[in-house]
Amino acid sequence: MILLDTHVWLWWISNPEKLSNSAVAAIDEAVQINGIVISSISTWEIALLVARGRLKLTIDISDWVRKTEGLTFVRFVPVDNTISLRSVSLPGNFHTDPADRIIAATALTMGIPLISKDRKILDYSHIQTIW
């Protein structure tokens, strides 16, 4: 199983050429074993970008999310109390972006690698990352 960072989910669905070879290989492998996880905070992040006019999708955001929800090998993970609490007590030094903290806490809680291009996440040694 792997967890996709918000931008990786967006690129995977809408702009896959932006993904690294390692990211594509990890996603392809995860598809075969029904193992792609997306935090529900990523839905919030993308919806916020669309609402603020910083991101344009070719279809309505609700339809875009439903397309991903319809993929049998993708599981959306809610931000539960365990993840919420862990996000405010991450070990070591992690930056302050709340969505990134929740995504990192999700990876830690589930014990799975996170695919991300975000340098602040890649430099965080407490989770396994792929890029």
Buried (B, 14 or more C-beta within 10 A) or exposed (E): EBBBBBBBBBBBBEEEEEBEEEBBEBBEEBBEEEBBBBBBBBBBBBBEBBEEEEBEBEEEBEEBBEEBEEEEEBBBBEBEEEBEEBBEEBEEEBBEBEBBBBBBBBBBBBEBBBBBBBEBBBEBEEBEBBB
